[in-house]
Amino acid sequence: MITMNNESHYELAKDQINLVMLGLMLGLLVAAFDYSIMATAMPNVIKSLHGMGYYVWPFTSYMLFSTIAIILFGKLSDIYGRKHVLIAGIIIFVITSVMCGFATNMFELIIFRGLQGIGGGILISLPFIVVGEIFSPLERAKYMGILASVFGLADVLGPILGGVITDTFGWRWVFFINVPVGMAAITMILYSLPNFKLPDVKNVIDYSGIITFTLALSSMFLAITLAGDLNKYPLAEIAGLLVFSVVMFTLFVLTEKKALEPILPLSLFKNSIFNISSLESFLASALMFCGIIYVPLFAQGVLGMSATNSGIIMIPMLLSLTITSIITGIIISKTGRYENLVIVEFIITGIGVALLSTMNANTPYYLLLTYSTVLGIGSGMAYNIFNVAVQNAFTIQKIGIVTASMRFFRNIGIIVFVPIFGFIMNFTLGSSTAVALSKTQALVFSIQNIFIVAILLAFVGFVVAFFLKETPLGGYIPVNQEEVYEERIEKAK
């Protein structure tokens, strides 16, 4: 049985909650595993398909389309219902996984990975929207922490599972394994999850917004990716793509102002909680991926560890990220507050990257493990806080789009800063200072510079955290309190 509790949330029968959560976690797991498993399998994929020059493009195409899908399908799920869109996302992911598994060249794999990203974007955003709708504001943080723990589990087990599957059955089975997991997720969601659908949403699709948004983001993404190697790609082409992106974003804004049902309502940006949370999500994801990418590189390139051992040394960081995500959710649920946790999150993250910036060729393994774990603790806190903040600042009618937006800005943080970090490394390695050093010392110098930039990002996040307004989280909202609730939201703007 399901009922809607005014502006707060849907009430779900208790016997359904466990099944719904299991189904959501299973669906999320399908997409979460894709990131970590692919990293292990890619060397074999490149060797098989002879595409070393296009090594990053399967990742790039997937990330691009998944980022676009997060916003588009978050809005479409308002119209057609969460359940239908979520199941469609799993079906898309499963079918395109099979297509990736049968790819005969890198061009096909890049195209199929882009299509797979559409399903992936749905799967990493819709579960968090559903949690926001079936639990009260006070309970959301706890269950979001449980849901977010799937990412930590996938990050820990993914590389190991990817290696075993690739070595035993071949890289194509890294994609084929998604089929049984996806079918299990569909079955679970089909029989446990009601089709939440907002009753007052007009059945209108913003085609102009979809087109301009897709073109704007695609050209920006492509320009940033090409800018990672200025020696290979002409600066004029990159500049042209950026200009085109600016034009498309301008048209997108003009389109959204006139749209009857915009895919990204500009009114959201009138809310200070939404703006601050978007910026903080952007910074937090950049800091997290700074560690995920460059700690293993330091372990292998500087300390001489094997790929397997460098993966093992990441396990404490990823486990701390998972555990902290759950604990943060419980704390928010118990206290009903989150503002101070944001400040603490960026302090811990800042300490983590500051410690990592001190590493050198003589750094022992245990210190690398300790420093990366500190970063994991801070990064884990960020998984929950901003989703809870924006969901509490808007009514249930806006939960879908604001939740999807937080995931969108996290992805944008990765899209923007991963190439920037790469540019810093390449620029440092090519500098006169690095040339005078040994290969190992030059690598240490470049990685140190990356973490120094990360310190600045953490400091910005720390300062911005003081501008985040807090509205105390409540439980169920009585029928006669709608005006009080609306007044609380209005004060937060």
Beta strands, then each sheet from edge to edge (+ up, - down):
strand 1: 2-5
strand 2: 9-12
sheet 1: 1+ 2-
end
